[in-house]
Amino acid sequence: MSGTGLLSELERKTMTESALHSLDGRVKLIILVAIVVYAVYTTDLFVLAIMEAYLIALLLVARLPLKHSFMTILLILPFGGSIAVLQPFIHAGTIIYTLPLGIHVTAQGIAFAELLMSRLIVALTCIVLLSSLSPMQEVADSFRRLGMPKDFAMIFSLFIRFLFMFYDELERIRNAQKSRNFDIFSKETAYMWRLRQVAYTVMMMFLRAYEKGETVYFSMLSRGYSEESEIYRENKKMRSTDFMFVSVTIALILGLEFMKFSSLI
């Protein structure tokens, strides 16, 4: 799936009608961030398993396809999972196996790798859930309503709008290259020549991004934009379902922490 197709698919999912999709954007953002923070804080694999089960239940309530959600998680997992995979070989502890070249596998390293991987899966599930529940612009608006500084809010809003435009421009360049039979993986052309074409593509993207930025900036100035301009914020009130979602999630986190604390006494 292309970058544009992936972004469009994520945006289409946010249009689904469900109890979770209708929640206030601030509630979704705060609660899912709280789950990520708690997942990083805890060291109990059983607690992380319960948190992941809770997130899967939320995916079902939101009527999101589990297969597609898990495939998205698997696509992102290698970027952070590689760190966890290395832990058995670099973490000090009791050696349980010795590999060639003096590489040792430790029991503490395996335990730490399991913990890191569990935390990563919970965090990625939260990210996939948030991106499937809230359009990107709603996430930006939620940050603003939570008190994000005005300058950062403006940059974040422009970033969201430019993201789709960037992928559209990249898709146009790629289609133009394909129409001229250019294939970056083709071995029929010299490697250095293909590398130069990729460099030209990156340079062209920077030039077009600069030109688009100048056009947008002058358009904003012509409409009266200045440093003192205020960003519009929708006055959306909290509903009973928002408080219910917050209460259930907080009760779950506190219950898990109390259960862990009780087992230590």
ROSE-722972 format. One record per residue (C-alpha): residue in three letters; x, y, z. Coordinates in steps of 0.001 Angstrom, whole numbers, padded with zeros to 6 digits, always signed. Layout:
# ROSE-722972
ALAXYZ
...
***
This chain:
# ROSE-722972
MET+000000+000000+000000
SER+001354+003431-000946
GLY+001813+006220+001555
THR-001217+008066+000204
GLY-003306+004890+000325
LEU-002266+004194+003909
LEU-003128+007716+005059
SER-006447+007641+003242
GLU-007273+004269+004796
LEU-006533+005632+008282
GLU-008736+008653+007638
ARG-011570+006437+006374
LYS-011439+004386+009575
THR-011940+007514+011663
MET-015296+008035+009931
THR-016709+004827+011414
GLU-019640+005353+013749
SER-019133+003846+017208
ALA-019231+004833+020870
LEU-015462+005369+020929
HIS-015332+007408+017723
SER-017856+009878+019175
LEU-015768+010538+022302
ASP-014160+013920+022849
GLY-010744+014089+021211
ARG-009116+015277+024439
VAL-010414+012234+026304
LYS-009071+009798+023711
LEU-005703+011536+023651
ILE-005242+011768+027425
ILE-006407+008227+028193
LEU-004312+006534+025520
VAL-001243+008547+026537
ALA-001905+007538+030154
ILE-001984+003871+029109
VAL+001360+004268+027317
VAL+002898+005956+030376
TYR+001604+003217+032674
ALA+002879+000509+030298
VAL+006345+002079+030419
TYR+006144+002380+034216
THR+005063-001167+035083
THR+007429-004136+035085
ASP+004761-006845+035409
LEU+004131-008871+032237
PHE+000724-009974+033539
VAL-000340-006337+033921
LEU+000836-005586+030381
ALA-001134-008595+029091
ILE-004299-007261+030746
MET-003686-003785+029280
GLU-003288-005291+025813
ALA-006509-007304+026282
TYR-008280-004070+027284
LEU-007003-002317+024146
ILE-008147-005247+021973
ALA-011580-004947+023601
LEU-011583-001249+022669
LEU-010740-002174+019076
LEU-013759-004483+019036
VAL-016034-001832+020575
ALA-014837+000641+017942
ARG-015670-001937+015253
LEU-012161-001848+013837
PRO-010868-004927+011970
LEU-008429-006756+014229
LYS-006507-008282+011324
HIS-005723-004916+009745
SER-004879-003381+013128
PHE-002445-006183+013967
MET-000874-005977+010504
THR-000266-002264+011075
ILE+001345-003037+014442
LEU+003563-005676+012831
LEU+004683-003182+010182
ILE+005820-000697+012847
LEU+007138-003269+015359
PRO+010576-003882+013738
PHE+011617-000219+014239
GLY+011602-000605+018034
GLY+011520-004375+018319
SER+015094-004642+017049
ILE+016268-003060+020321
ALA+014441-005708+022343
VAL+015835-008524+020208
LEU+019406-007451+021028
GLN+018898-007449+024804
PRO+019618-011188+025446
PHE+023061-010709+023885
ILE+024107-007391+025484
HIS+022394-007484+028880
ALA+024601-008665+031761
GLY+023420-011578+033880
THR+023424-015353+034242
ILE+024729-016961+031051
ILE+022418-019731+029835
TYR+023885-020250+026361
THR+027094-019360+024544
LEU+027168-018685+020820
PRO+030219-018592+018517
LEU+032483-015527+018623
GLY+032023-015280+022395
ILE+028427-014084+022257
HIS+026498-014944+025428
VAL+022754-015243+026007
THR+021692-014279+029533
ALA+018513-015073+031457
GLN+018179-011462+032614
GLY+018561-010301+029018
ILE+015724-012553+027857
ALA+013479-011321+030680
PHE+014275-007692+029851
ALA+013638-008335+026138
GLU+010207-009791+026957
LEU+009408-006729+029050
LEU+010522-004283+026347
MET+008598-006139+023638
SER+005436-006231+025772
ARG+005678-002503+026468
LEU+006243-001794+022797
ILE+003219-003841+021695
VAL+000946-002033+024179
ALA+002268+001377+023075
LEU+001865+000573+019368
THR-001667-000718+019954
CYS-002479+002626+021605
ILE-001045+004512+018627
VAL-002989+002421+016104
LEU-006163+002805+018161
LEU-005784+006602+018436
SER-005030+006995+014724
SER-008109+004882+013905
LEU-010429+006766+016275
SER-009449+010378+015576
PRO-008718+012169+012306
MET-005323+013836+012268
GLN-006869+017295+012386
GLU-008897+016319+015462
VAL-005694+015227+017199
ALA-004174+018620+016414
ASP-007285+020387+017721
SER-007194+018270+020896
PHE-003596+019314+021547
ARG-004608+022964+021159
ARG-007577+022601+023510
LEU-005278+020980+026081
GLY-003127+024099+026167
MET-000415+023492+023588
PRO+001491+026753+022911
LYS+000086+028700+019978
ASP+003220+028475+017841
PHE+003528+024717+018299
ALA-000180+024299+017573
MET+000169+026215+014315
ILE+003206+024165+013238
PHE+001437+020908+014118
SER-001694+021908+012185
LEU+000342+022842+009115
PHE+002280+019587+009404
ILE-000975+017608+009327
ARG-002178+019469+006249
PHE+001159+019205+004443
LEU+001517+015477+005140
PHE-001101+014492+002566
MET+000183+017072+000094
PHE+003714+015716+000502
TYR+002604+012162-000317
ASP+000595+013407-003299
GLU+003663+015148-004694
LEU+005797+012077-004090
GLU+003207+009909-005833
ARG+003227+012201-008871
ILE+007021+011991-009127
ARG+006965+008202-008746
ASN+004298+007857-011436
ALA+006321+010081-013753
GLN+009385+007883-013152
LYS+007386+004700-013754
SER+006042+006094-017042
ARG+009674+006427-018114
ASN+010458+002823-017045
PHE+012563+003867-014080
ASP+012904+001149-011439
ILE+015130+001722-008442
PHE+015601-002042-007988
SER+016390-002784-011626
LYS+019862-004269-012110
GLU+019892-003411-015802
THR+021092+000103-014991
ALA+024189+001168-013067
TYR+023821+001373-009298
MET+025368+004845-009056
TRP+023040+006150-011763
ARG+019993+004862-009847
LEU+021376+006416-006670
ARG+021672+009778-008404
GLN+018052+009570-009566
VAL+016932+008958-005995
ALA+019005+011967-004880
TYR+017358+014082-007603
THR+013935+012939-006351
VAL+014759+013932-002760
MET+016080+017296-003954
MET+012926+017865-006007
MET+010753+017082-002971
PHE+012634+019682-000912
LEU+012252+022289-003662
ARG+008532+021640-004049
ALA+008036+021667-000279
TYR+009795+025049-000108
GLU+007671+026430-002952
LYS+004453+025155-001334
GLY+005503+026628+001986
GLU+006126+030043+000421
THR+002760+029929-001379
VAL+000872+028985+001785
TYR+002677+031622+003864
PHE+001911+034459+001437
SER-001695+033237+001211
MET-001958+033397+005012
LEU-000477+036907+005043
SER-002959+038069+002389
ARG-005767+036898+004699
GLY-004501+038912+007661
TYR-002378+036323+009468
SER+000151+037627+011996
GLU+001927+036481+015154
GLU-001024+037734+017214
SER-003599+035754+015224
GLU-005709+033344+017267
ILE-006401+029787+016102
TYR-010058+028816+016050
ARG-010968+026233+018701
GLU-014322+024483+018744
ASN-016145+024848+022056
LYS-017036+021202+022580
LYS-018394+020105+025955
MET-017727+016793+027686
ARG-020536+014244+027735
SER-021459+011378+030056
THR-019856+008810+027737
ASP-016576+010717+027956
PHE-016593+010572+031750
MET-017564+006887+031633
PHE-014598+006016+029402
VAL-012241+007973+031646
SER-013637+006306+034781
VAL-013364+002762+033392
THR-009774+003263+032212
ILE-008604+004925+035426
ALA-010360+002233+037501
LEU-008556-000451+035486
ILE-005139+001159+035985
LEU-005714+001720+039706
GLY-007084-001805+040109
LEU-004044-003330+038448
GLU-001694-001247+040572
PHE-003592-002173+043762
MET-003509-005844+042782
LYS+000234-005691+042214
PHE+000755-003830+045483
SER-001358-006382+047393
SER+000671-009267+046031
LEU+003840-007662+047409
ILE+002490-007380+050957
***
